[in-house]
Amino acid sequence: MDFTGPYANEVTIGESGLYPGQRFLYLFDFGDEWEFQIEVVTIHEGKKNIKAAIVETYGTAPEQY
């Protein structure tokens, strides 16, 4: 596990240098430690405000508070 970042509050998704096929860990709620393995499927260059889509899921989603 890499604790050096970048962290979600320090960079936007478009600035993160991701590429199709890349996988990364998203840690939600440091107390409960919900871990999500995310794979970049497609990048739409030059388009703004495109919503992310969930392509596949495993397990139960965490409760929202």
Beta strands, then each sheet from edge to edge (+ up, - down):
strand 1: 23-28
strand 2: 34-39
sheet 1: 1+ 2-
end
